[in-house]
């Protein structure tokens, strides 16, 4: 990935919020193994959907329920096969190619913005 400088104003346009995964299921129609996630951001955003390729590190989708995750909430929705992804769940790629979710150390209110 190229490293280039952005301005503070550029960064301020990215809305990063914490939400809680309330539903997770295998995305059987996806080209690459993935889950369909429903993430609750509280008011005013409510519940948003996301497609996430996190199956190698998180083999049981039910284990994701209740986990808080950091998401980009102001991207335009993206059609992923038959599923409309509304937010981007953030993660870090490990040396083995697995994606590890970006999560807060402590529970915070859903909808909290990254500071």
N, C-alpha and C positions, 0 to 999 in steps of 0.2 A: 504494500500500500504506500502510495506517495505521501510524503510529509510536506504540506505546504501551509503557509501562514494564513489565518483568517482573522478578521477583525472581531473585537468584542461585540459589535453590533450584529455580525453574522451569527455568533454563538447565541446571542440573546433571542434570536428567532427560532431556535430549536427548543421545543417544549418537552422537557423530560420530567415525567411524573411517575410516582410509585402507585401501583395498583395490586390487588390481590387476585390470584387465579381462583376462580370459583367453579370453572368447568374445564375439563381437558379430555380430549378424545383423539384417537388415532385418525389421521387424515389419510384414509385409504386411497383416495384418488390422486394424491400428490405424486409427482415424478420421483422425488427423493423422500425418504422417510421423514415424516413430520407429524406434528400434532395441531389440532384446532384448539385454540385457547380462548376462553372468555375471561376478561380481566375487569374487575370492578374498581373504578377510580373514585367512587363516591360522587357527591354532587359537585359541580353541575354536569360532569362528563358522563357519569353512569357506567354501564357495562359496554366494553368494546371488544371486538374479536381480533384475533391475530393467528397467523400461521407461523409455526416455529419449527425449524429443523434442529431439534434438541434431543432426539430419541436415543442417541448413543450414550449420553451421560445420564439421561433420565429415562430408563427403560419402562417404567411403570407410570402411565399418565395420572393415575389416581394419587400418586405420591406428590404431584405438583399442587394439589388442592390446598388452598390456604397459604401458599408461598407468595410472598410479596416480591414483585419484580419491577425493574426500572424500564420504562417504555418511552419511546418518542410518540407523543400523542397528537402532533400537528402535521404529520405527513398526509398527503392525499390518500384516500383509500386505494388499495391495490387488489385487483382481481387475481386470485391464485387458483387456477382451475375453476371449479364450481363454487369457490369460497371467497368472500370479500373480506380481506384483511384490512382492519381500520387503524391499527397501531403497530409499531415495531417494538417487539420485546428485545431488549438488548442483551448481548452475551459476549463472551470472550472466547476466542478459538485457542484451544490448547495445542501443544506440540503434536498430539495424536489426531488432531482435527476435530475433536469433540468440542461442543459449545457448552460453556459453563455460564449460567445466568448471572446477570448483575443484580445483586440483591442488597438491601440495607442490612447492617449489622443488628439493628434493633427494629422492632415493629414501630411504624410511623402511621399517621392517618392516611388512608387511601386518598390519592389526589395530590399529595405533597409534592411540590416542585423541587427539583435538584437546585441546590443553592451554590 
